[in-house]
Amino acid sequence: MEKIVEQGLLFDYYGVLLTKRQQEIYEDAISNDLSLSELAETYGISRQGIHDQIHRCDKILREYEEKLGCIEKDRKIRKAALALKELSAEQSSEEVFRIAEEILEQIS
């Protein structure tokens, strides 16, 4: 299950960087949960060809994340924003300022 969630997240962030055909196959495999046989029939290629295409897309998307780090940055920003929200309730201005600076660093 965790792998599918990761694949979906990678596709959400970087899927537009795949070719149109790669996008279609990958989305059908990950989001629509089609089997290799169903995909092979739909796209007119072998099950092995579909498997290779999905594996290739996985690799490409992971490489984008390694190079660009958008998902990791988003996680850090969300964590910092949540901490800021919690601290704002306590009105600790010095700590709120530090967290705000951390958020700004992440989005710069």
Contacts in CASP RR format, 6 or more apart in sequence:
PFRMAT RR
TARGET T0000
AUTHOR 0000-0000-0000
METHOD contacts of the structure
MODEL  1
MEKIVEQGLLFDYYGVLLTKRQQEIYEDAISNDLSLSELAETYGISRQGI
HDQIHRCDKILREYEEKLGCIEKDRKIRKAALALKELSAEQSSEEVFRIA
EEILEQIS
4 30 0 8 1.000
7 30 0 8 1.000
7 58 0 8 1.000
7 61 0 8 1.000
8 30 0 8 1.000
8 31 0 8 1.000
9 71 0 8 1.000
10 58 0 8 1.000
10 61 0 8 1.000
10 62 0 8 1.000
10 64 0 8 1.000
10 65 0 8 1.000
10 71 0 8 1.000
11 26 0 8 1.000
11 27 0 8 1.000
11 30 0 8 1.000
11 31 0 8 1.000
11 61 0 8 1.000
13 64 0 8 1.000
13 65 0 8 1.000
13 70 0 8 1.000
13 71 0 8 1.000
14 60 0 8 1.000
14 61 0 8 1.000
14 64 0 8 1.000
14 65 0 8 1.000
14 68 0 8 1.000
14 70 0 8 1.000
15 23 0 8 1.000
15 26 0 8 1.000
15 61 0 8 1.000
16 23 0 8 1.000
17 60 0 8 1.000
17 64 0 8 1.000
18 26 0 8 1.000
18 57 0 8 1.000
18 60 0 8 1.000
18 61 0 8 1.000
21 43 0 8 1.000
22 53 0 8 1.000
22 56 0 8 1.000
22 57 0 8 1.000
22 60 0 8 1.000
24 43 0 8 1.000
25 39 0 8 1.000
25 43 0 8 1.000
25 50 0 8 1.000
25 53 0 8 1.000
25 54 0 8 1.000
25 57 0 8 1.000
26 53 0 8 1.000
26 54 0 8 1.000
26 57 0 8 1.000
28 34 0 8 1.000
28 38 0 8 1.000
28 39 0 8 1.000
28 42 0 8 1.000
29 39 0 8 1.000
29 50 0 8 1.000
29 54 0 8 1.000
34 42 0 8 1.000
36 47 0 8 1.000
36 50 0 8 1.000
36 51 0 8 1.000
37 47 0 8 1.000
39 47 0 8 1.000
39 50 0 8 1.000
40 46 0 8 1.000
40 47 0 8 1.000
40 49 0 8 1.000
40 50 0 8 1.000
43 50 0 8 1.000
45 53 0 8 1.000
65 71 0 8 1.000
65 72 0 8 1.000
73 106 0 8 1.000
73 107 0 8 1.000
76 106 0 8 1.000
77 103 0 8 1.000
77 106 0 8 1.000
77 107 0 8 1.000
80 99 0 8 1.000
80 102 0 8 1.000
80 103 0 8 1.000
80 106 0 8 1.000
81 103 0 8 1.000
83 99 0 8 1.000
84 96 0 8 1.000
84 99 0 8 1.000
84 100 0 8 1.000
84 103 0 8 1.000
87 95 0 8 1.000
87 96 0 8 1.000
87 99 0 8 1.000
88 96 0 8 1.000
END
